[in-house]
């Protein structure tokens, strides 16, 4: 039998090897997903230059992290919108759908991800899923920061598919937008709402909602 000191050394050696192996795997993953991390930083905080989308979407997240998969879905959606070929767009939208569904399974209370899933579903002509995902986004964050504008656009487009609760949520987003001061991204919020609504044949509905927003403010 080996001396006690040798047996003790072996006892500590195995955990040390496992820790080194785990650390190496984590380091390798960090290097491979660095483009995605840079993309998320630039997209969320509007700081720095994001890497090329082709570089980002080539390496999906290696861990079961809802936020990372949500960002990966956003990158795929952005790539789909820029795709010139219809088949490439279809494949990218399918991948964006899969990544975003995984994100909401991992982190089901992320309102931004549900709103993105709604937009992806709308782009794939799945109005039922689009309405359901939009309703969940409104449920998890009825006053979500930076969600009013994208949700208002989706909600106006889906208005006939929404239940009363979702319509009230969209009306609340429009009310918040109507009171929002100009920003760099949205210098004329009410004008932008009216222009978008007119483009999709919802001009009369928008005037009613804006009128209600003004009456509510009074």
Legacy VTK file of the C-alpha trace (Angstrom):
# vtk DataFile Version 3.0
C-alpha trace
ASCII
DATASET POLYDATA
POINTS 218 float
0.000 0.000 0.000
1.391 3.481 -0.894
2.366 5.711 1.990
-0.364 7.917 3.402
1.289 11.056 1.975
1.128 9.588 -1.551
-2.524 8.675 -1.167
-3.260 12.183 0.091
-1.494 13.667 -2.937
-3.663 11.601 -5.295
-6.735 12.710 -3.335
-5.976 16.364 -4.129
-4.652 15.769 -7.641
-7.971 14.654 -9.147
-9.962 17.790 -8.116
-7.083 19.959 -9.315
-7.114 18.282 -12.744
-10.913 18.675 -12.970
-10.683 22.370 -12.070
-7.978 22.941 -14.687
-10.067 21.126 -17.305
-13.182 23.188 -16.488
-11.154 26.399 -16.544
-9.687 25.487 -19.927
-13.147 24.785 -21.345
-14.463 28.102 -20.031
-11.465 29.982 -21.472
-11.903 28.283 -24.835
-15.601 29.159 -24.870
-14.878 32.760 -23.939
-12.469 33.121 -26.851
-14.855 31.513 -29.348
-17.873 33.601 -28.292
-16.003 36.896 -27.981
-17.570 38.271 -31.213
-21.054 37.628 -29.759
-20.104 39.354 -26.502
-18.846 42.385 -28.436
-22.051 42.424 -30.481
-24.211 42.307 -27.335
-22.229 45.092 -25.704
-22.601 47.327 -28.752
-26.289 46.478 -29.259
-27.388 46.853 -25.628
-25.210 49.735 -24.507
-24.677 51.412 -27.899
-20.949 51.564 -27.266
-18.200 50.403 -29.532
-18.277 48.989 -33.036
-19.939 45.579 -33.308
-18.142 42.887 -35.294
-19.441 41.697 -38.651
-22.705 39.758 -38.315
-21.248 36.879 -40.317
-18.583 36.494 -37.625
-21.152 36.652 -34.811
-23.631 34.126 -36.195
-20.872 31.645 -37.052
-20.414 30.852 -33.340
-23.557 30.182 -31.245
-23.351 30.390 -27.432
-21.787 27.346 -25.833
-23.660 27.561 -22.538
-27.334 27.454 -21.594
-27.527 31.200 -21.005
-30.850 32.842 -21.875
-29.394 36.313 -22.333
-26.664 35.066 -24.679
-29.139 33.071 -26.769
-31.426 36.108 -26.901
-28.568 38.211 -28.262
-27.667 35.482 -30.725
-31.272 35.457 -31.933
-31.103 39.238 -32.406
-27.931 38.879 -34.478
-29.600 36.259 -36.680
-32.695 38.462 -37.084
-30.524 41.431 -38.089
-28.703 39.247 -40.607
-32.046 38.051 -42.005
-33.225 41.638 -42.534
-30.020 42.393 -44.442
-30.088 39.235 -46.554
-30.688 39.930 -50.221
-31.575 36.362 -51.133
-35.032 35.111 -50.102
-33.824 31.592 -49.290
-30.972 32.931 -47.154
-33.474 35.168 -45.352
-35.792 32.225 -44.732
-32.979 30.109 -43.260
-31.742 32.950 -41.054
-35.259 33.619 -39.765
-35.651 29.924 -38.967
-32.369 29.982 -37.026
-33.400 33.200 -35.260
-36.671 31.532 -34.274
-34.848 28.491 -32.834
-32.335 30.621 -30.910
-35.027 32.907 -29.481
-37.237 29.991 -28.467
-34.258 28.536 -26.616
-33.691 31.899 -24.934
-37.252 32.091 -23.590
-37.066 28.478 -22.390
-33.926 29.320 -20.435
-35.140 32.731 -19.198
-38.926 32.855 -19.617
-39.436 36.291 -18.020
-37.351 38.335 -20.508
-39.861 40.740 -22.068
-37.412 41.893 -24.737
-36.909 38.336 -25.960
-40.669 37.720 -26.143
-41.066 40.907 -28.191
-38.302 39.702 -30.521
-39.984 36.311 -30.864
-43.195 38.134 -31.786
-41.381 40.037 -34.533
-39.711 36.873 -35.832
-43.053 35.048 -35.886
-44.621 37.955 -37.768
-41.816 37.803 -40.332
-42.550 34.075 -40.718
-46.310 34.672 -41.159
-47.197 33.024 -37.845
-49.657 35.594 -36.507
-50.932 33.366 -33.703
-47.453 32.963 -32.197
-46.695 36.641 -32.826
-49.783 37.689 -30.835
-49.023 35.238 -28.001
-45.387 36.334 -27.702
-46.368 40.016 -27.752
-48.918 39.426 -24.986
-46.238 37.734 -22.838
-43.832 40.634 -23.405
-46.531 43.032 -22.221
-47.267 40.804 -19.215
-43.653 40.576 -18.040
-42.807 44.262 -18.571
-45.888 46.455 -19.131
-43.731 49.577 -18.905
-40.514 48.092 -20.258
-37.828 50.626 -21.093
-37.090 50.804 -24.831
-39.910 48.371 -25.627
-42.723 50.844 -26.301
-41.718 51.692 -29.888
-41.083 48.147 -31.230
-44.129 46.746 -29.407
-46.373 49.561 -30.629
-45.410 48.811 -34.228
-45.995 45.080 -33.827
-49.207 45.678 -31.914
-50.648 47.994 -34.564
-49.880 45.431 -37.232
-51.450 42.621 -35.182
-54.328 44.656 -33.723
-57.099 42.421 -35.109
-55.341 39.351 -33.628
-54.923 40.757 -30.100
-57.166 40.180 -27.107
-58.419 43.059 -24.964
-55.575 42.807 -22.447
-52.920 42.992 -25.174
-54.721 45.926 -26.817
-54.695 47.789 -23.507
-50.973 47.060 -23.218
-50.277 48.441 -26.691
-52.437 51.481 -25.943
-50.300 52.023 -22.831
-47.108 51.814 -24.924
-48.554 54.365 -27.369
-49.560 56.618 -24.462
-45.990 56.492 -23.155
-44.607 57.235 -26.626
-46.967 60.204 -27.052
-45.512 61.735 -23.862
-41.905 60.810 -24.671
-39.527 63.690 -25.376
-37.574 63.523 -28.646
-34.526 61.236 -28.708
-31.764 60.634 -31.240
-33.373 57.353 -32.321
-36.936 58.733 -32.290
-36.844 62.525 -32.763
-40.597 62.872 -33.446
-42.388 60.034 -31.616
-46.005 60.952 -32.474
-45.160 61.742 -36.097
-43.337 58.425 -36.380
-46.354 56.589 -34.960
-48.718 58.306 -37.379
-46.447 57.644 -40.350
-46.068 53.949 -39.535
-49.794 53.526 -38.847
-50.656 55.194 -42.151
-48.248 52.941 -44.043
-50.007 49.794 -42.774
-53.565 51.092 -43.028
-54.048 51.791 -39.313
-54.205 55.571 -39.503
-57.736 55.887 -38.111
-56.925 53.511 -35.260
-53.799 55.506 -34.421
-55.762 58.768 -34.250
-58.202 57.126 -31.830
-55.378 55.788 -29.645
-53.513 59.106 -29.654
-56.752 60.915 -28.828
-57.311 58.558 -25.926
-53.741 59.134 -24.783
-54.258 62.903 -24.734
-57.581 62.532 -22.886
-55.924 60.204 -20.377
-53.172 62.749 -19.782
-55.768 65.469 -19.124
LINES 1 219
218 0 1 2 3 4 5 6 7 8 9 10 11 12 13 14 15 16 17 18 19 20 21 22 23 24 25 26 27 28 29 30 31 32 33 34 35 36 37 38 39 40 41 42 43 44 45 46 47 48 49 50 51 52 53 54 55 56 57 58 59 60 61 62 63 64 65 66 67 68 69 70 71 72 73 74 75 76 77 78 79 80 81 82 83 84 85 86 87 88 89 90 91 92 93 94 95 96 97 98 99 100 101 102 103 104 105 106 107 108 109 110 111 112 113 114 115 116 117 118 119 120 121 122 123 124 125 126 127 128 129 130 131 132 133 134 135 136 137 138 139 140 141 142 143 144 145 146 147 148 149 150 151 152 153 154 155 156 157 158 159 160 161 162 163 164 165 166 167 168 169 170 171 172 173 174 175 176 177 178 179 180 181 182 183 184 185 186 187 188 189 190 191 192 193 194 195 196 197 198 199 200 201 202 203 204 205 206 207 208 209 210 211 212 213 214 215 216 217
